[in-house]
Amino acid sequence: MNRRHSVESAGMPCRAPLHIDMLPYPVVVGAFLEREVAAFLNSRSMKRVVLLCDRRVEEHAYRYAEALPKGTPVLAFPLGERRKRLRTVEAVLDALAEAGVDRQSTVLGVGGGVAGDLFGFAAASYMRGVPFVNLATSVVAMVDASVGGKTGVDLAAGKNLAGAFCDPIAVFAAIETLDTLPARQLREGLGEVVKHAILEGGVAFTRLEELASLSLRAWPWDAIVAESIRIKSALVLDDRLESGRRELLNLGHTFAHGLEYATDYRLSHGAAVSIGLRAAGLLAIRRKMFSREEHRRLISLLTQLKLPLHDEDFETEGVLEGMAADKKARNGALRFVLPRAIGEVERGIAVPLSTVRAVVERLHTV
Ligand code: GLY
């Protein structure tokens, strides 16, 4: 069966790609974007391209390479959150040098959130910077990591602690690749989609409530991804370096990064974000900012989407240690982004450690 048909039957129709023109670089969302990628590179006279990919999506990378000039190299690397480290960046940089990549070349990174962060960082450093195009193949990468120019890797002390702001020159969300994503990864990617829907409120949230009972394979992913990217883009546009409103995108993330760190990245980012959103709600209730009714609505959505709300196997102190290393801490004090309502979120809220510890303890059970 031809792949287009297999994707259509999985509820991902071949509609015209959606173009998002809110950022200084184009963002294209759609299935089978080979022609769009080739046309973009041609329009910029970018003839020398190298593809970097996560080994797990090598098949997709080769399919996209076929639409580019003959001989376009594809360099594949085993990735994953535990390999999101400087040593992998060095391996990527060595491979670029070995492949003869120069400053006239463009790097096209193919993969999920780790690939986008790590390959984007490598492209930003190689010969002091070569243009980077992001081809996202996971929900987290599409709706979050691909746009906004945050690149980097984890350090032993915590997540995303080494990196640089460096915008891609274009982003392509290759929706057909979701069809080959393991079901669990597809589902857990929804943590970031829910986060954006809480920030936006209104139809963005109710649409997820309506879709929640459908099989994920039947979701209109192009529309959902595009809407989520628009919500993020509006916050990133005026605050590229995260000194103001962009911080709102960290809703649930201080807890999530602490949980990822404490579980040595056994929890995926999406799963940790889902638990982190519950934690942000619990903390906001304790601060008397958020009603129990709104929190129930959030928990009901996360439950219907079968996203995790707790984890039995983590050390509370480990989570607190990971949270303290978070970039969002200021002068050692933990500051949170917390909801006042679905659609109304506030940043920069300092909370005493004892309150944070009590909330983290609650995350061992539902
Ligand atoms: N992931 C949050 C941001 O890009 O600011």
Boltz pocket constraint, residues with backbone or C-beta under 6 A from the ligand:
constraints:
  - pocket:
      binder: B
      contacts: [[A, 144], [A, 145], [A, 147], [A, 148], [A, 150], [A, 242], [A, 246], [A, 249], [A, 250]]
      max_distance: 6.0
